């Protein structure tokens, strides 16, 4: 062992000698078992002994060998050789002190120093420490109670180094209308389920939705509204009706009184429950002492005869009638003298006539009473079928204006004086029966100025001008009997006198108001007609025919026409009194014997004029009354129209408005015609049960009246009930419907 040591020392000594020989001033003493240390600059060398004493080998510190000559084996110093002397300067370098329980090791004052390692893991459920060889260790405090920071649990236990919740809290609120959960940060959450069952449900027992409620006791102006309001989400906390608070019983029922308006009323309910879930319900009802329910029904009518092409055809046999009275009989039965539009109908008329009247001719409904050659049917319909006998109509002797049917089924024009014992009527097999009118629903006022303003220039702006135009188109000759006189004595013989080619100036008409109707004064001036006197008896020497000219200066016709309404709500008119006067008559007979015959006819002409006056009065009465009924009857208007639906994608509602007469009141200050009115849809879409439209006029408390001001020449008024009927029927027709 000693020998080996000695050999090592000798080697080192030799190494330093070699180094020193290379130059340098520093010497390093290397002692056995020690690191070299810096010597002073004298160059004194140490010695090494073999006996275990101080033994050193000095190694010189020279430039270039500082790393080996001056290394003090301290990581916290910077080693260098300066002026042949080693320098070891402390540093602040990062180092490793070799201790696992320190961190952030750094040099300080020439030594490596570290701060204690922080082993805290922030977990309540661990014990934290550091051990050499292992570093930080965390020992679980299993079984120790802890707080897991979760509001959704009631307690925690340390398990495997962490706090685990053991008992979760219950968030169930016993409400089936909530979804229950727990938020670890916020706690229990109870989310409302959005559904019909989980919000307030308002049920109105009375009045029903869209109901018509009759105000039965007018001394009690209130109505009790009842129903229930409940919510699956919780108790009802707020409930109002039209903004007023309503009490709700424990079972959810409610009952409250309101003061409704006559007419339409709206109920607006608002409810809120304990979960702040809300619901609104809005419904309406009508309230009135009375209601009008407009309806139309197609009703089959009885037919005593036979049906052809949807028309009832019936023949009647009696003691005999002129054409006019026969037409009145048919009208009284709901029809007219036979109106024929097809061969099938003509065959049925013929069959009925044969069955009831045998071979007798029968009156049918065609005539040209108003204007010669202008044939019309009695009901005003278009002539689209005829079945004339050969060479008919021929207007024999200029006075055949009414039509009848021969036994053969062919037609012939007859004189208006002809009496036939058979007549055939046609009438509808069905009719629309309307019920639920507003009565009166409309009113028409005709003042004196509209009746006759004295100015009859065209265009017409009063009724007198209209009748003047109509009378101008009337064949005046039809008012004059033909023959105009019979068995007139002249020169010992007798003659029947006929008037031919009657010509007149344009007639004038004046109308004036009387109680119950009108007075009509018509003047026909400058009448000129050819005279044809045919001998019926007398000497052979007397001429068989005498011709000449009749001139009349003025025919004045005064007639009082009265008006009323029939039980069937149709306008009726009749001539109460007629006064006809003929003035300025002159006769001019042709030929040499003219003056003589004129003398002989003198007395007979006066008698002839009296007969003409009576005949004109009778004929005018027959023609004038129907003419006026047709004119004023048209004021009972009826029309179809369409009303656009509220839903832009729906088809318009097809509507019908119809009126007829309720009553008339003709006075000297003006005439009032009151109409019943009704409105119905073509198709009923809404089948909801309803009492109808409320009787609105007068707020439903007083009899309905027409508000006529009588300030204008003509006034047309419509009562509230008519407007209500239109909108009610529009609703029935789907006016407010959405898919």
Beta strands, then each sheet from edge to edge (+ up, - down):
strand 1: 27-31
strand 2: 37-38
strand 3: 56-60
strand 4: 77-82
strand 5: 85-90
strand 6: 102-108
strand 7: 111-116
strand 8: 126-131
strand 9: 135-140
strand 10: 145-146
strand 11: 156-159
strand 12: 162-165
strand 13: 178-183
strand 14: 187-192
strand 15: 201-206
strand 16: 211-214
strand 17: 223-230
strand 18: 236-241
strand 19: 244-245
strand 20: 253-258
strand 21: 263-273
strand 22: 278-288
strand 23: 291-292
strand 24: 295-300
strand 25: 306-308
strand 26: 311-321
strand 27: 336-337
strand 28: 362-367
strand 29: 376-377
strand 30: 400-405
strand 31: 411-415
strand 32: 420-428
strand 33: 430-435
strand 34: 438-446
strand 35: 485-490
strand 36: 493-503
strand 37: 508-514
strand 38: 517-537
strand 39: 545-565
strand 40: 571-589
strand 41: 638-643
strand 42: 653-667
strand 43: 670-681
strand 44: 693-694
strand 45: 714-718
sheet 1: 2+ 1- 3+
sheet 2: 4+ 5-
sheet 3: 6+ 7-
sheet 4: 8+ 9-
sheet 5: 10+ 11- 12+
sheet 6: 13+ 14-
sheet 7: 15+ 17- 20+
sheet 8: 16+ 22+ 21- 18+ 19-
sheet 9: 23+ 44-
sheet 10: 24+ 33-
sheet 11: 25+ 26- 32+ 27-
sheet 12: 25+ 26- 32+ 28+ 29-
sheet 13: 25+ 26- 32+ 28+ 30- 31+
sheet 14: 41+ 42- 43+ 34- 45+
sheet 15: 35+ 36- 38+ 37-
sheet 16: 35+ 36- 38+ 39- 40+
end
